[in-house]
Amino acid sequence: MAERVAVFLDFQNVPLSGHGLFESYGLPLYRCVPDPAGVADLIGQRRSRASEVTAVRVYQDDPGASSSSTTPNATMTSCGT
């Protein structure tokens, strides 16, 4: 039986890092961000034990940053997998 896996991804600097790597190909910033569900599936496939990715959580802001009462410390997006 496959193990259930939840994948948490910190995407704080991913757009800038991706753009730095791929801008020489002329890609705009939004095209340089990997698909979180695809990354999670890849992690699940490369584990040494059979795994099923059941949840993906993407954080895009610094969780330690100060915030107002209406703004959460981390922006979390759930990807349906």
N, C-alpha and C positions, 0 to 999 in steps of 0.2 A: 504494500500500500504506500502511496506517495505521501511524503510529509507536506503539510500545508505551510506555506511561507508567506510572510508579509514583508514587503520591501519598502524601506524608507530611503528617499533620495533627497539630498541637499542640493538644490539647483541654484543656490545663491549666485555663483559665478559662472555657471555653465554657459549662458549666452555669450558672455565676453570671452571666455576661454575658447569656445567653439568658433567664434568669429575670428579670433586671433589665429587659429589653426587653418581655417578654411577661406578667409577673405581673399587669399591669393587666387582662388578659383572664381572670384567675382560674385560670391553668394551674399545676399543681404543677411542682416543679423538674424531675422526670424527663421531663416533656412538652416542656421548653424546649431540649432538646439535639438538634441536627440529626443525621440519619442519615449516618455517615461515607461509606458507599458512595454515597449520593445526592449528597453534596458532591463526591466524587471524579468521579462520572459527569458532573456539571455542569461541572467544570473541564475534563474531556476534551472535552466537546461545545463548549466556548467557545474552545478553542485555535484558532489560525489555520490549523493544519495538521490533517489527518485524524488522529485519535488513538484508541487503544484502551487503556483503563485496565486494566492487568494485575495491579496490586497496590495495596492500601491499607494504610497503617500508621498507627496512632493512638497517640500518646504522651499519657499523662495525668498524669505526674509530672514534676517538675523534673529534667532529666537531670544537672544539676550538684549536686544535693542529696547530702549524705553518706548512706551507707546501711550496713546490716550485711551480712555475707557472704551471708545468705539472702534479702535483699531487693535486687532489681535497681534501678539508678539510675532507670530509666524503665520504666513499665508499658506494654508494647506489646501491642496487640491487632490481630490481622489480620482483616480483613473479606473474606469470599469474594466476589469479583467476577469 
